[in-house]
Amino acid sequence: MHGVVVGAPEQSEIGDPVPAMTAQSAAEASAIHTPSCSDSWVRGKRYRRVTLGRCWHHVGVRHFDLCIIGSGSGNSIIDDRFDHLSVALVEMGTFGGTCLNVGCIPSKMFVHPADLAASTLQAARLGVDLDLEGVRWQEVRDRIFGRIDPKAAKGRTYREQSRNVTVFDGRARFVGPRELDVGAAQTITADQVVIAAGSRPVIPDLAGLNSVDFHTSETVMRLAERPRSMIILGGGYVAAEFAHIFSAFGTAVTVLNRSEVLLRREDVDVAERFTELLGRRVDVRVKTSATLVERAADGRVRVHIEGPDQQPEQLDAEVLLVATGRTPNGDTLDLERGEIEADDDGLVIVDGYQRTSAAGVFALGDVSSRQQLKHVANKDARVVQHNLLHPVSMISGDRRFVPRAVFSMPQVASVGLTEAEAAEQGIDYVVSREDYGNTAFGWAMEDTEHFVKIIARTDSKVLLGAHLIGPHASSLIQPLIQAMSFEQPAPDVARGQYWIHPAMTEVVENALLGLAD
Ligand SMILES: Cc1cc2nc3c(=O)[nH]c(=O)nc-3n(C[C@H](O)[C@H](O)[C@H](O)COP(=O)(O)OP(=O)(O)OC[C@H]3O[C@@H](n4cnc5c(N)ncnc54)[C@H](O)[C@@H]3O)c2cc1C
């Protein structure tokens, strides 16, 4: 880097309060940003001094201005403003990370054809008889990965051809402060390090699980054939989305969920309705635990379960999908050797500027965020990118209103507090709930099941939370996210603009009007 002088951050974006940089960390950051390389001899060994601070490195160890661990959201940091820096990008898996290869994008590319397949049921209610003649699984799968795989490969080639970027094909782990083993017996050092190592599926400690072939979200989208039957362990969004996809395509799906409802983090009204509606298409077993997994005589997977009545039962299926959550990859990085703090779950601890406890080391995305969402990882990456480039005027992200969506059937989308959370926090709140069926577009769909629920402060009518279940919920929620982000009172949002008639957005307008005096 070229003589950038670092001091305490001067300004930040709106958002969480950000702890001030300590004198010590400012001094250390200053040292990191003003490297002076000179060779020295200490006790007969030749060292290269790469910082003004405490880091001394063996000659022969490659040194970079910046090292990024993980090519998911971390890769998006490197743009032409980094052209003057030498950058090491370390990736141990498929280039492009989870969202592109095994997450948001392929799963939603499966959701759309699944929506089409499942629409036959809705059409019949409206007097349109559609027959689903079949789903050409291999064709659906190959269209999706025929688009994604070349993108991942192209992304990698582009980086490999960048003059200032070196791509390391290996698993990075810390061997010292800002010093990393990057596989193949190579060690590198860097003035600054970004940990963007993501998360991985949780594999539960379930008897017999390792004795059978099971799938996770990382493998199930590449199945050679569509299975006739599938058991899904888990009741979160990954389970909900794959239950929709496979059942719409004709697979007999059973979902095993320990708690009383699916999507248990959602507002209880939404979680209950979702459980009921998915349960019409899928065998949903709530308050049910898997106790043992084994291979049945016919080669299928057998899962022994115990339901609410404590009666043991066994279920067989061609495919077992484990969807019991994701855990951050912090525990795989030998963080303590890099003097980087993580919590007991392996989540790297960061401040509002995405700085870790170690000077010159940032973290972003799933490895440092409880909200494991791509839009959060993207936002973090923009914050880290800015802070690497502008160390004297760092910014922080804004985590007040992070929305999320579940692309199942029905869709679910939410932002802010649930009603239970508002009550728990002792906030004086009001609720407005509007059914899709009360709007003209709802009549068109003959909708009787879906709704919008919003929660606002009683006095100001500023929104505290919004919870939608129904068609296009992931898009319909956007004006509510905007209202919350800009603290616009519900009546102003409802009356201060035109709402297109008779669009589906009228359900949002009506919910807001429900809070007007
Ligand atoms: C099935 C599924 C569906 C999803 N759908 C959505 C959705 O609809 N909307 C949404 O917002 N989010 C969704 N997500 C979540 C989203 O994919 C993640 O939040 C996001 O991709 C995280 O980005 P990241 O950059 O933090 O990590 P990643 O994209 O996972 O990147 C981390 C990279 O680091 C690499 N790596 C890890 N450890 C090391 C190491 N030691 N050395 C070198 N490389 C390493 C990994 O191989 C990986 O490529 C979904 C996830 C799944 C699994």
The ligand as a Gaussian input file, in Angstrom:
#p B3LYP/6-31G(d) Opt

LIG

0 1
 C      -29.916000     -23.787000      -0.012000
 C      -29.628000     -22.373000       0.378000
 C      -30.466000     -21.368000      -0.040000
 C      -30.207000     -20.051000       0.300000
 N      -31.080000     -19.094000      -0.106000
 C      -30.866000     -17.813000       0.247000
 C      -31.766000     -16.798000      -0.177000
 O      -32.752000     -17.060000      -0.879000
 N      -31.506000     -15.525000       0.194000
 C      -30.418000     -15.202000       0.971000
 O      -30.237000     -14.032000       1.290000
 N      -29.562000     -16.154000       1.389000
 C      -29.753000     -17.440000       1.047000
 N      -28.866000     -18.404000       1.452000
 C      -27.730000     -18.006000       2.300000
 C      -26.585000     -17.424000       1.457000
 O      -26.224000     -18.343000       0.465000
 C      -25.387000     -17.109000       2.357000
 O      -25.809000     -16.266000       3.405000
 C      -24.280000     -16.403000       1.597000
 O      -23.933000     -17.093000       0.430000
 C      -23.054000     -16.247000       2.506000
 O      -22.029000     -15.612000       1.786000
 P      -20.542000     -15.589000       2.354000
 O      -19.751000     -14.789000       1.389000
 O      -20.552000     -15.223000       3.778000
 O      -20.062000     -17.101000       2.318000
 P      -19.900000     -18.086000       1.083000
 O      -20.598000     -17.620000      -0.126000
 O      -20.263000     -19.424000       1.614000
 O      -18.348000     -18.032000       0.748000
 C      -17.418000     -18.625000       1.598000
 C      -16.350000     -19.272000       0.739000
 O      -15.215000     -19.524000       1.565000
 C      -14.667000     -20.767000       1.226000
 N      -13.910000     -21.209000       2.411000
 C      -14.388000     -21.559000       3.609000
 N      -13.377000     -21.826000       4.456000
 C      -12.242000     -21.626000       3.760000
 C      -10.872000     -21.748000       4.078000
 N      -10.454000     -22.103000       5.296000
 N       -9.965000     -21.502000       3.101000
 C      -10.351000     -21.138000       1.858000
 N      -11.644000     -21.007000       1.498000
 C      -12.572000     -21.237000       2.437000
 C      -15.869000     -21.630000       0.897000
 O      -15.496000     -22.711000       0.077000
 C      -16.779000     -20.623000       0.183000
 O      -16.560000     -20.648000      -1.211000
 C      -29.075000     -19.732000       1.090000
 C      -28.209000     -20.741000       1.510000
 C      -28.476000     -22.051000       1.168000
 C      -27.536000     -23.115000       1.624000

